[in-house]
Amino acid sequence: KQSGLTSCFRVVIGGDMVTHSKPKPDIYLIACKELGIEPQHSIAVEDSINGIKSAYSAGLKAVMIPDMLPPTEEIKPMIYQKFDSLLDLKQFLIEDFHV
């Protein structure tokens, strides 16, 4: 809320709104349900290993922008795309999804 970014999203689902937190898929499944979209038609942007596991388990395309830890060998097969920055993600979304 402090950043002013919440107005950019139709729904915001926080960890306090789910029974099971990441790496369980609950948060993504609830978000997709609230948006009325199928998980397989969605992209999740994550910076953590548990976030990637959560998104992948929910059936979303998991995009990683690593923060503290690089992707492990375990999660590499779960990653749809990996970028070094949000600017790289923005370019990808413009070029591939015409956002």
Buried (B, 14 or more C-beta within 10 A) or exposed (E): EEEEEEEEEEEEBEEEEBEEEBBBBBBBBBBBEEEEEEBEEBBBBBBBBEBBBBBBBBBBBBBBBBEEEEBEEEBEEBBBBBBEEEEEBEEBBEEEEEE
